[in-house]
Every structure is written in structure tokens, then in C-alpha cells.
Amino acid sequence: MTDVLTVEIEDHVATVWLDRPDARNAMGPDLWRDLPLAMGRLDEDPEVRVVVVAARGPAFSVGIDLKAFGGFMAGAGSDDGVAGRRALQAQVTDMQRTMSSLADCRKPVIAAVQGYCLGAGVDLITACDIRLASEDAVFSVRETRMAMVADVGTLQRLPRILNPGQVADLVFTGRDFDAAEAHRIGLVSAVYADQADLVKAARELADQIAANSPLAVQGSKAVLAATDGMTTQAALDYAALWSAAFLHSNDLQEAVMAFLEKRPPTFDGT
């Protein structure tokens, strides 16, 4: 637990709660510092097989906390010298690392979005593997409306989720769009009636994933990431190498025995 995050772990599933509801989970310095630390620890925890990122309160996140960062951005932007540009670049690079901690986590990461998900909120969910939403969710790549270029992940990850025309529409206009549209264009996999149903569904999905071999699930995530952009043949060659290294596992033996004995398997990730 930190001032802005709460982490709960139960039955191989970690839930990372954005826990600043009074500020609609605006992302201040504490969040940018604490989130990669939390993700790093969960990545290394052998008991954790899936991570759910959810939020307390009525909003997932209204994006970057302009009260905390506005002065810095304005000050750095007004300095045309080398020092000002370097300071701003260093700040952006650190913030990129925060979002990349979600994508780089070896365990699957599920985002459960309710209410506003604006600006940096979209950066965050596009770094997750699976996105779910409640009916009241509202999304916006808000940066263009704030005279900014999204620079911590959305422009790099959203084109891997949506088609180019959809990305251009959302990025250039910065317009709000609802959960139904997000589902239609493929940004989210499913939409639920309210936050309670959303969190329940995210947990059920996480439990289903956690019941599988963690070696196979994490291996699948690694292969998907490593082969992104490869030719089909190169990707097949990479998958063959992966299987040659990891196919003979205790989990595979357990899966075969469980099938023969007509019982649910119990995997230990070895």
C-alpha cells in the first residue's frame, strides 16, 4: 500500500488499485514513482500469475495531474536552452518507463475501466494485455486538446490495437468516446453494467488465466511480444526455439496426467 496505490493478492491474482478517488485518480508524482515499483515486485513474485489494474471511486483516471505537473511543463517548455529540453526529456522518459512496467510484466495484465479514462489513463490501459470496461466508461486521447503530443505510450501501442484510421480519428480530435464505441472498435474486449460487475468479471477472467500453467501463459506473452512485427516464418522459428527450451516441463506432465485421470490440473510453473 502507498498513498496512491493499494495492492491485494489472493489465489495467484494481484489487484493493483489506483487509490486516489478524491482526485479521480489523477496521476501525480507518487503514482509515476510507485506503479513501476509495484509492478516490478509483482513480476518477481512467483505466487502472482495475473495482475488486474482497477480503480477506486467513480473514475479510472482523469490522466496526468496538471496541478502537480503543470508548473514543471510550463517552465520547461519556456526554456529553449539545452538544460530545459534535457530536463523535459528526462521527465518524459521516466514516465514512459512507468507505463512500460505494465507491458514488460511477464504476467498478463488486465485493465478494468470505469468512468473517465483520459490522457495518461489511455497510455496506461494500452500497456495492458486485456481491457474491460463498465457502461459508464468514457475514453479520450486528450493530449491534442491540451496542445500536447501523447508521449508515454499511446501513439506507440494504440496502433497495435486499432486500425490506422481509428487511431488517427481518436488522436487528432481528442474527442470523448464511450464504452460501446470502445468495444466496437476493439479497444476493450467486453462491457459490463456497472463497476461491481466489471471488477467481478475482471477477477473471474484473471482466475481463469491463473488456473493455467504460468509457464505456458508467461511464455505465450513473451512469444507474442518478441514476434510482434516479425514475418510469419521468423515468428514460427522463434516459437520453435521457445518450445524446444521449455516444452518438457512439470506442468506439461501434470496436464497430461490430469487429462488421463479426468481431474483438474494443478500447475506449479515448473
N, C-alpha and C positions, 0 to 999 in steps of 0.2 A: 504494500500500500504506500502511495505517495500522496502529495497534496492534490494531484490531478488524475491519478490512476489507482484503480483497485484491481487486484488480480485474485481470482478464485480458481482453485484446481480441484477437480473431482472426477474420479473414474477416467483418468487419462485425458481429460479435456480441461484446458485452461481458458477461462473467460477473462479477457482484459477489458475492464470497464473504463471508458472515458468518464471521469467522475468530477466534472466541474459544471453541474447542471445549472447553477445560478447564472453562469456566464454563457449558457447554451453551448458549453464545451468549446469555447473559443480557444485556439491553440496558442498559449503563451510560452515563454521560455522554459518553464518547468516541463511542459508536455514534450517539447522538442528534445529536451535532455533525457527525460525519464523513459519515453517509449522505446528507444533503441536498447536501453539497459534492460528493460523488462523483456523485450523480445529476445535479446541475447541469452538471458538466463533460461527462458522457456525453451529456446532452441537446444540448449545444452542439457536440459532436464530429461533423463531417459523415461521418466514416468509420464511425460506430456507427449501426446501423439497428435493432437489437433488444438488449434487456437481459435477462439471466437473473439472478435473485437466488437463490442457493443457499447452503448452509451446510456448513462443515467439521464433522466429528465426528458423533456419533450423534443429535444433536438440532438441529432447525432453530432454535428459540429457545424458552426457557422463559419469555420475557416480560421485563418490566422487572426490572432488577437491584435487588432490595429492599435488599441490603446497601449499595448506593450511594445509593439514593433514600429508603430507609425513614425515616431521621432527618429529612430535609427535610419529607417528607409529614406525619410525626407532629408535627413542630414547627410547620409552617404551619397544620395542622389545629387545633392547640390555641390558636392566636392568633385570637381572634374580632374583632380590630381590622381596620381598613381596610388597614393595611400587610400583615398576614398574608394577607388574602384576595387582595390585588393581587399579592403575590409568587407565590402558588399559581396564580393565573390566568395570569400571565406565563409560568410554567414550563409549564403545560399548553398554552398557545398555541404556544410554541416546539416542543413535542413534536408537536403537530398538524402543524406545518409540515414536520417530518421525514417523517412518513408521507405527507403530501400531495405531497412531492417525487417519489414514485413515480407517483402518479396524474397529476401535472402534466407528467411527462416526455412529450415529443412522440413518443418511440419506444415501441413495445409493450414491456411488462414482463411477464416470465414468472416465477412463483414455483415453485421446486422444493422440496417439503417432505418431510423425513424425520423420524422420531422426534417428539419433543414440539414442538408449536406452540401455545403457551399465551398467553393475555392479549394483550400487545402484539404477539406473533407473529401473532395473528389480525388485529390492526389493520394490520400490515404486508402480509399477503397479500391482504387485501380491497382494498388500494390498488393491487394489481397487476391487469393485464388478464386474465391466464390463470393458473390454478393447477393444478399437477400434484402427485402425492404418491406415496410408496412405501407398501407394505402396512403397514409398522410405524408410520405416522404416527398421532399422537394429538392431537386438537384440543380446545381449551376456551376459551370466552369466560369467563375465570377471575375477572374482576373482582368479580362479585357474591359469590363465595365469599370474597373478600378485603375485603368491606364497602366496595366502591367501585363507582362507575358508570363503565363504559368511556367514555373521553372524548377519545380521539385518533383516532377514525375508524370503529371497528367499528359503532357504533349508527347511523352515517350511511350506511355503504357496504354492510353486510350485507343490509339490506332491499332493495337493488337486485339482489342475487344470489339470495336465497332468498325463499320466501313468508312472509307475516307470522307465521303460526303456528309455522313452523320457527324463525324468528328469536326469537320470544318464548320458545319452549322452551329454546333454547341459551343465551339471555341470562339468563333468570330463574333457571334451575337452575345454570348454570355448569358443567354436567356434562362429563365427557370423552366424546368420540365418536371412532370410529376412521375409517380411510381409506375403508372400504367404505360407511359411512354418509355420509361427506363426499361421496363420489361419487354415491350415490343421491339426495341432496338437491340436488346441483348445485354444491356449494362447490368441488369440484375436477373437472377435465374427464376425468382418467384416473388410474389407479393402476398402479404398476409393482412388480415383485417386490422390489427392493431399491434401495439408494441409487445403486449403479452404473448400473442400468438407468434409474433416474429421471433422473439427470444426463445420460445419453446421450440419452434421449427429449426432454428439455428442449432440448438442443443441436440435435437434429435438427429440432424444431419451429421453433426460432429460425432455423436455416439456411433452412428453407422460407420463412419470412416475409421474411428478409433478401434472398432471391432476387427478390422482387417489387419494384416501383417504390417507393422510400422516399417519394416524393412522394405516391403513392396510399395507401400504408399509413398514413403520418402524417396525411394528410388524412382518411382514414376514422376514425382515432382521434379527431381533432378534431371531426368532424361528429357522431360518436356522443356525445361529451361535451357538445357545445353543444346538441344537440337532446334530451337527456335531460329528460323532463318536458314537452316541448312537445306540442301537438296534432299529429296526423299531418300536417295541411295546413301548419302552421307549420314543421314539420321538413322537409317536402318543399320549401317555399320556400327554407329555409336551404341545403339541399343543391343546389338550382338555382343559387343565388348562388355557392356554392363552386365548382361545376363551371364556371360562366361565367368565374371568375377563374383557374382552374388547369387546365382540361381540355386546352388547347392547350400541351402540354409536349413536350420532347425525349423523355421516357420513353414517352409515347403513340406518338410516331412510331417509336421503337425497337421497341415492342411490335408494331405493325403490320408493320414490315419483317421482324422476326424470324418472325412468323407466315407471311408470304408466302415467306420464304426457308427455312422449315422448320428453324429453328435456335433454340436457347435465347436469350432476350433478355439484354442486358447493360445494366442501368439505372444512371444516374448521379445520379438525384434532381433533375434539372432539367427 
